[in-house]
Amino acid sequence: MHVQESVNLERACLAVSVPMGDQVVLPENTEVGIAQSLGGSFTVLVHGRMYRIDGGDADALGKEPLPKPTLPEGADDEDVRKLIWEQLRTCYDPEIPIDIVDLGLVYSCDISSLGEGRRQVAIEMTLTAPGCGMGDVLAEDVRRKLLQIPSIEKAEVEMVFDPPWNTAMMTEAARLEMGVF
């Protein structure tokens, strides 16, 4: 990966090693190279190793976190569904600069009512490779971003591997971006 910007961490922060998925704490003043900053999270390089830093720790990099999603007054289920898909498009594999929707990783999105304007959402998604150590990290990223949506009180993310993911599931734009024809 190409480094876009180098910064020193302004404070210690939690990071996840890519692709293993192990959590580490990067100390304050660690020099990191920002290789990807998409969807509010950051892929950084430190001494030749790749890590993902969550958007909630953007301040450690001297960056601003993304604003929380909002709904218009009197939003209906269709407004919520649209915002769910917008939020899903802010979730990225830390190694691939394409969102999980365009990668074809989201298999289903079901919304149900909890009453009194409250909703729950259930996502079925997969990974580009079943053994990827980032699966739990991506699932948690999806869950947290969905819970930021007003009226969503419960979000479940299930990893499924049937059918197995393949490049034909990517959008045409994603295949062009990745050079897959």
Salt bridges, closest charged atoms under 4 A:
GLU5 OE1 - LYS63 NZ 2.79
ASP54 OD1 - ARG52 NH1 3.76
ASP54 OD1 - ARG144 NH2 2.59
ASP57 OD1 - ARG11 NH2 2.78
ASP59 OD1 - ARG11 NH2 2.83
ASP77 OD1 - ARG119 NE 2.79
ASP99 OD1 - ARG89 NH1 3.91
ASP102 OD1 - ARG89 NH1 2.71
GLU140 OE2 - ARG143 NH2 3.05
GLU140 OE2 - ARG144 NE 3.82
ASP141 OD2 - ARG52 NH2 3.28
ASP141 OD1 - ARG144 NH2 3.92
ASP141 OD1 - LYS145 NZ 3.98
GLU153 OE1 - ARG118 NH1 3.17
GLU156 OE2 - LYS154 NZ 3.24
